[in-house]
Amino acid sequence: MVSLWIPRLLLIFAVLFAARKGGEPEQSVAAILLATFVLDVANHALFGEAAWFTVNPGHLVIDVWAFIVLLLVSLRANRAWPLAVSAAQVLVLIGHGAKLWNLDMARKAYWAMTLGPFWIQLALLIFGTWAHMARSRRIGRYAGWRLQPTSRTQP
């Protein structure tokens, strides 16, 4: 029972830390990770507990969505760490793909590939928020997103 609460408490800490001390990219990643958790709870409420010997379609949809939005954030953010969060999400998708390819794969390996990266993502979010705080103290306010090139029309 304790092992169920450790990732939940870490998620709550990371989300609150990012919400309070982070910039827009940190807050966006926190919202996405929180949304994946809420969607996962809803998935299990609607369709029952996960069976680690088959791919859970709900998890697959949630994880594909999470990858897309995390990648969009990481491509726009004026930070490097969101790319690592997106890379961790790729590991989750590889886990689903490996399970689809080889239905005899061990349950623990599938579990590790689809849930393990979440711990990495939370750690990266906490690190990224801490790095944002340190950078803000050092140089002051700075742009959270990459600047969009302005289009100049020539007469």
C-alpha positions in Angstrom: 0.0 0.0 0.0 2.9 2.4 0.8 4.3 1.8 -2.7 1.1 3.2 -4.2 1.4 6.5 -2.3 5.1 7.2 -3.0 4.6 8.1 -6.7 1.4 10.0 -5.9 3.1 12.1 -3.2 6.0 12.7 -5.5 3.6 13.8 -8.2 1.8 16.2 -5.8 5.1 17.6 -4.7 6.4 18.1 -8.2 3.2 19.7 -9.5 2.9 22.1 -6.5 6.6 23.0 -6.8 6.3 23.7 -10.5 3.1 25.6 -10.0 4.6 27.8 -7.3 8.2 28.2 -8.4 8.2 27.3 -12.1 7.7 29.3 -15.3 5.2 28.5 -18.0 7.1 25.4 -19.4 7.5 23.9 -15.9 3.8 24.5 -15.2 2.8 23.1 -18.6 4.8 19.9 -18.0 3.3 19.6 -14.5 -0.2 20.0 -15.9 0.4 17.3 -18.5 1.9 14.8 -16.0 -1.0 15.5 -13.6 -3.5 15.0 -16.5 -1.9 11.6 -17.4 -2.5 10.6 -13.8 -6.1 11.8 -13.7 -6.8 10.2 -17.1 -5.2 6.9 -15.8 -7.5 6.9 -12.8 -10.5 7.6 -15.0 -9.4 4.8 -17.4 -9.2 2.3 -14.5 -12.6 3.5 -13.1 -14.2 2.9 -16.5 -12.4 -0.2 -17.7 -11.0 -1.9 -14.5 -7.5 -2.6 -13.4 -4.6 -3.0 -15.8 -3.7 -6.5 -17.0 0.1 -6.5 -17.6 -0.1 -9.4 -20.0 -1.9 -7.3 -22.7 -1.6 -3.7 -23.9 -4.2 -1.5 -22.2 -5.8 0.6 -25.0 -6.6 3.4 -22.6 -3.0 3.6 -21.4 -1.9 3.6 -25.0 -4.1 6.5 -25.9 -3.1 8.5 -22.8 0.6 7.8 -23.5 0.4 8.8 -27.2 -1.4 12.0 -26.2 1.1 12.8 -23.5 4.0 12.3 -25.9 2.5 14.7 -28.5 1.8 17.5 -26.0 5.1 17.0 -24.1 6.9 17.2 -27.5 5.1 20.4 -28.4 6.1 21.9 -25.0 9.7 20.8 -25.4 10.0 22.2 -28.9 8.7 25.6 -27.8 10.3 25.9 -24.3 13.3 27.9 -23.8 14.9 25.1 -21.7 16.6 21.8 -22.5 15.1 19.5 -19.8 11.6 19.2 -21.4 13.3 17.3 -24.3 14.4 14.7 -21.7 10.8 14.4 -20.4 9.7 13.8 -24.0 12.4 11.2 -24.5 11.2 9.4 -21.3 7.7 9.3 -22.8 9.2 7.7 -26.0 10.3 4.8 -23.7 6.7 4.4 -22.6 5.6 4.2 -26.3 8.4 1.7 -27.0 7.1 -0.4 -24.1 3.6 -0.5 -25.7 5.1 -1.3 -29.1 7.2 -4.1 -27.6 4.2 -5.6 -25.9 2.2 -5.5 -29.1 5.0 -7.2 -31.0 5.7 -9.9 -28.5 2.7 -11.0 -26.4 4.9 -13.4 -24.5 7.0 -10.6 -23.0 7.3 -10.7 -19.2 4.8 -8.6 -17.3 7.4 -6.9 -15.1 9.3 -5.7 -18.2 6.2 -4.2 -19.7 5.4 -2.6 -16.3 8.9 -1.2 -16.0 8.8 0.3 -19.5 5.4 1.9 -19.2 5.6 3.1 -15.5 9.3 3.6 -14.9 9.7 6.7 -17.1 7.1 8.5 -15.0 9.6 8.6 -12.1 12.2 10.0 -14.5 9.7 12.6 -15.7 8.9 13.7 -12.2 12.5 14.0 -11.3 13.2 16.0 -14.4 10.3 18.3 -13.6 11.6 18.9 -10.1 15.1 19.5 -11.5 13.9 21.8 -14.2 11.9 23.9 -11.8 14.9 24.1 -9.5 17.1 25.1 -12.5 14.5 27.8 -13.5 14.5 29.2 -9.9 18.3 29.3 -9.9 18.5 30.9 -13.3 15.8 33.5 -12.4 17.8 34.5 -9.3 21.0 34.8 -11.3 19.7 36.7 -14.4 16.2 37.9 -13.4 13.1 37.3 -15.5 13.6 35.6 -18.9 11.4 34.3 -21.7 9.8 30.9 -20.9 9.2 30.1 -24.6 11.5 30.4 -27.6 10.9 33.7 -29.4 9.0 33.4 -32.6 10.6 35.0 -35.6 8.8 38.0 -36.7 7.8 38.2 -40.3 8.9 41.4 -42.0 7.3 42.4 -45.3 9.6 44.1 -47.7 7.9 46.8 -49.8 
